[in-house]
Amino acid sequence: MRGVTHIEILSTATPDLPVTRWRAEIDGHIVASRRIGQRLYVVLRFVPYVPGYVYGTTHPPALSTNQQMLAATPLAGLLPKVRVNGGAVTPAVAVTAVHAPPQGSAQTHGGHDPDHGD
């Protein structure tokens, strides 16, 4: 689950000797990429890593532990990171760009709450 995608942009000004112009390491597994004009678009799939978190469990004690771990983990700890040209690790997505609905609130669909029979 803890994949990292490496991206490298090369200059072919000298076709026999390409030179690295830019490189990045981004948390996640590559899904697709497209070059449109001079811009490269990369789509990644990222699954946060929380030490001790048990993925896919239905066992009540493990679910409870998972919920406690998630509640104690800041949102920034659940987002992918990027390192450009060997520099410092930085967030790939700003925390302010993520909408996290209030936890524990019931979602309603068109005024109907299936958990309460109305």
N, C-alpha and C positions, 0 to 999 in steps of 0.2 A: 504493500500500500504506500510506502514512503518513497515514491519515485521522484526523480529530478530530471528535468529536461534541459539539455545543453543546446544552445543556439549559437551559431557562429556565422558572421557575415564576412565574406572574403572580398578583397579587391582583385579583379583580374586585369588590372591595368597592364601588367606583364603576364600574359596568358600562361607562360611556362613556369611562372613562379608566383602563384596566388599568395596574398598576404592578408592576415587577419586584420579586419578594421574594427570589429566589435564582437564581443561575446557575452553571453548571459547564461546563468544557471537559474532555472525557475522551478519551484516546487510543483510537482504534479507530473502526470503522464500525458504525452502528446495525443491528441484526438485528431486534429487536422491542422493544415497550414495552407495559406494562399499568399501569393505575391500579386499585388495589384499595383501596377506602376512601380514606384520606388519604395512602397511600403510592404512589409511582411506582417501578415496576420497569423497569429498562433492561437489555437484553442487547446486548452489543457483541462484535464480532469484531476481535481485535487481532493484528497480525503485527509482531513486533519489527523495528526497523530497526537494522542493524549496518552502518556504512559499509564498503563494499567487499565485503560478503557477496554471493555470486552465488546467487540463488534458482533452484532447479530444475535445477542443473547435474548432469551425470553425468561430466564431464571430470575424470579423476583429479587433475591438478594443482590445479584449482579446488576440488575436494572437500577436498583436503589443506589448502589455504589457508583454506577455510571452517571446517574443524575447528579450526585454530589460532586463528582469530579468535574462535570461540565459546568455546574454552577460556580465552582471555584476557579475556573479557567477564564481569563479575560478574553474578550472577542478577538483581540490582536493575536492571541495564541492559537486561534482556530483558522487563521487566514494564511494564504501562501506567501512565501518570501521570495525575493529575487536578489541576485548578486550580479552586477554588471562590471565587466572588465576586471574581475578579481577584487573589486572594492568591497565595501561593507555590505552586510546583509540588510536589506530594507524591505518593508511591506510591499507586496505586489499590488495590493488593494488597500486603500485607506479605510480605516474603521468607520469613518464618517460616510463612506460610500455603501455601507451595508445596512439593510433594514432588518433588525431583529425584533420581531413582535414580542410583546410582554409574555414571559413564560408563565405557564399555569393558567392562562386565560382560555376559556372555551371559545372555539371559533363557531360562528353561526353562518349559515348559508341561506341567504334570502329571507332572513327573519325566522328561520326554522333551526332550532337547536336539537339535533338528534339525540344528544345525551339526556335531555330533559323531556322528551316526548312532545314538544310543542312545535 
